[in-house]
Amino acid sequence: MSSTKCTLRKEVRNEINKYIDSEFIIEMIKEIVNYINTTNKVKIVDSNFDEDDENSRVNLISDGSFNIDDYIYVKDFLYELSWEGTYIKEFKESELSDVLKDRSKYIPMKITEESDVKYKYIPKDIATILFEKVEKSMQLRKGELYKEFKKRYTLEYLFSRVRWYKRSRDGKVYCDIDLKELDEDKRVKYEEQIKAEIGNAYKARWGNLVAAKVGSLNNELLLDTYNEGCNLLGITNEYLAEIIECDKSYNEEKLIDIMTSNCKVAAKSAKGINRLKVKIINSIDDKLDLLINMNIYNTDDHMSLFMQNAREIIFGYYKTVTVEGFRSQLCGSEDKIKKLIRRVAIVENIFYKAYLNNNDKAPSIEEMKNFSECIPWICTKGLIWTSENIYIKSIVKDEIQEIISDNPIEEHEEARKMKRHFYLHVGDTNTGKTYASIERLMDAETGVYLAPLRLLALEIQDKLNSQNISCSLLTGEEEDIKCHASHVSSTIEKLQLGIPYDVCVIDEAQMIDDRQRGWAWTRAIIGVLAPEIHICMAYEAKDIIIKLIKDCGNTFEVIDHKRDTELIFEEKKFDLKKDIKQGDALVVFGKKKALAVSAELLNNNVKTSIIYGSLPYSTRKKQFERFLDGETDVIVCTDAIGMGVNLPIKRIVFLETRKFDGISQRKLKVSEIKQIAGRAGRKGLYDEGYVITTSDSNLIKSSLTSVANKIEKCYIEIPDSLLELDINIIDALKTWSLAPVKGYFKKPDVTTIIFLLNRLKALNVKASKSDLLKMATIPFEENNKKVIALWEEYCIMYSKGVVNLKSPKLNKIVNTKKELDELESYYKSLELNYSFGKNFKLMINNSYIASEKENTANKINELLLNSLLDHERVCLDCGKKLAWDYSSERCRFCKEKLQMLRGDSYKPNFRSGRKGLELRGKSSRRRGF
């Protein structure tokens, strides 16, 4: 027996770990409570922090006291930022590239000596601070705790905590020991040996990181932890929250019955439900026990989190239990699943009870139960979602269908009583369609011109006024109403249907096929009050517009317009450096590309005018005038050039043949190519027009002679009667947009409107349905963050009864590139100020807005004239000039050098306030210890 040795049983090691961890957890819980009660949240202000200055510091300011209802789990609180942090040095990427001139110098020491560094502030989170504090305090108790643990050391305890073994050639051979057979000396020897084994296990666990010892707090609810901490500290819990219990009401029992009976079937038929992962299947009973027994606090956040986790388990279970290989492992847990379903139904009933209190017209559970379509949705999505998206929509579908007239034409009674004659001016771009129509408009005593763009409306207003025909301007962004004006030049959406005119001109009518704006052309054609109407259009729109006119009971005649200038495609590939000619229009897609091309041409002594979508209209006009007056040689533009702008362009150059349409990068359509290319060879100035491209020659060439697909349907407007339905405006729009419509009509895309309405809902803007719809359809650039933030502010101000809107402010400008963006955003903010105030009859300082817009447009124009070279593309590292269409932000040499550096010498240096945790930026959050 002299060679007999012992090893600790696994259960003993777990016992030791549990003993040590519980002490650390107790201490950690106390510290969490103390921190919540004594320390405010921190907010980092680093707007003035200079990473290149070692003396620069970020500012830390108070962000208010903690409200633990905002934090579901302990980890959400622990990974908030603390009031402590450190500054670290990081090598600049560009400096690394400059230092390493060749492969032989890829030496870290060399980099350290010669490179500049930047200083970065790395904030510590609360976990780091508390862990460090707990580690220090527990270190002082280490001996005391071990003494407490040693009180267990009885002879029986010690000898039952180990397994005995002997060594043999085959390895360990486990055996038993009889204490009665041992003499005193051997018993004492073995006893000391066991104590040493336990002591080693104790030391091993103590040596682990504090994070590992308190890791179990990750999944604890913070309210539970705070309550436990208050009990440990003997203080009052200021955050006591009600724990949910069943109320045994009729509705609750009814809902439990519905969900228990139908969840299994609902899971099979529902889409988008994922199977359980293997690691969850292996611990399914533990997961279920946790959800069945956990406290559910009567706060929206806690209840929502429980519902999310519970539904994932319930429906994942039913999705997985039928899969071969998992059936036997899961089927024994169905009773627990049913218990969990019962808990879900209890919480769901509480949610719906509160919802019913705030929504008088919401259906009862009994009403939804009797509507079979609702049952699976109640199980998978809940009562509120089912009420709003299934029950209410189903009830109002019939009402919606009644609203959608079989023939929208009949809605315009006054126009139906009038005898109207249409002149359809059909032809390609630059064939004189608009010119002929405007000549007739100028002869009429009263008339209206309806344009697709404000710029065209401005152009026609200027033309009529220059001929001593008094003409007002009416657009979404601006009005210029002249007293006793006989004519109006307007964007098509602003047509005033009730006013009679002698002549109406509708321009670019092929836009009747536009998903978002096409309804305005349909409405104008079927509703304008004029006996003589001229419609200018491309060939593809002719048939659908003739259908509309015939159904209106009106007469028409078609006037074909042919090009007097031949359009010639140049076969050779265009070279930007060699092939530029005066009178060229260079087409790209995107503001940055337009600016980069113009800067590159300026370097080659070629002066340019620039046109792109976000450019203010008055600046566009100035840029056009420079081209018209011969101050510039060429014009660089986006597809904004394609519609209605008459310029002395001799040749269209496609520098790009693909554009991003909001979803993907795609090739240009035939109609787009013809529209843009048709601007070449202005009638009356040139005998020929030319088209050339840098790529896709076959696409451009074939499109010039191809026939665009005919437009087969036209869009209708959103009916005002939608506002009369007993349903919120978002649901009304969604349901209306999905309802079928007869004939050759189709409904417009309401995605953007619903997106904006949802933003208003999130902001809790209270207004009538008509006002909400008006807010969501005001013309402004919703993709511009600054403009949409101002729009939200205006909506909130109006809902609170403000009559004087806040004036937009121009932000401090940092550099020329940003200055251009800031000025464009400011201009659009001024337009929004005007249009919002005008739509809601609020006080507007017209003279101030007009003056600021003019000044801003002039500043933008000055930037395009004097600071264009700032938009030239250069390498981020070495400053070498890059071509406008170069695919990377670095030149090839710097890019290859950086790749080699990262591959062999560059290693990210992660530092943190405590060992074992990765570095994180101030805006990111870690989940888990």
Buried (B, 14 or more C-beta within 10 A) or exposed (E): EEEBBBBBEEEBBEBBBEBBBEBBBBBBBBBBBBBBBEBEBBEBEBEEBEBEEEEBBBEBEEEEEBEBBEBBBBBBBBBBBBBBBEEBEEBBBBBBBBBBEEEEEBEEEBBEEEBEBBBBBBBBBBBBBBBBBBBEEBEEEBEEBBEEBEEEEEEEEBBEBBBBBEEEEEEEEEEEBEEEEBEEEBBEEBBEBBEEBBBEBBEEBBEBBBBBBBBEBEEBBBBBBBBBBBEEEEEEBEBEBEEBEBEEEEBBBBBBEBBBEBBBEBBEEBEEBEBBEEEBBEEBEEBBBEBBEBEBBEBEEBBEBBBEBBBBBBBBBBBBBEEEEBEEBBEEBEEBBBBBBBBBBBBBBBBBBEBBEEBEEBBBBEEBBEBEEBBBBBBBBBBBEBBBBBBBBEBBBEBBEEBBBEEBBEBBEEBBEBEBEBBBBBBBBBBBBBBBBBEBBBEBEBBBBBBBBBBBBBBBBBBBBEEEBEBBBBBBBBBBEBEEBBBBBBBBBBBEEEEEBBBBBBBBBBBBBBEEBBBBBBBBBBBBBBBBBBBBBBBBBBEBBBBBBEBBEBEBEEBEBEBEBEBBBBEEEBEBEEBBEEBBBBBBBBBEBBBBBBBBBBEEEBBBBBBBBBBBBBBBBBBBEBBBEEEBBBBBBBBBBBBBBBBBBBBBBBBBBBBEEEEEEEEBBBBBBBBBBBBBBBBEBBEEBBBBBBEBBEBBBEBBEEEBEEBEBBBBBBBEBBBEBEBBBBBBBBBBBEBEBEBBBBBBBBEEBBEBBEBBEEEEBEBEBEBBBBBBBBBBBBEBEBBBEBBBBBBBBBBEEEEEBEEBEBBEBEEBBEBBBBBBBBBBBBBBBBBBBBBBEBEBBEEEBBEBBEBBBBBBBEBBBEBBEBBBBBBBBBEBEBEBBBEEEBBEEBBEBBEBBEEEBBEEEEEBBBEEBEBBEBEEEEEEB
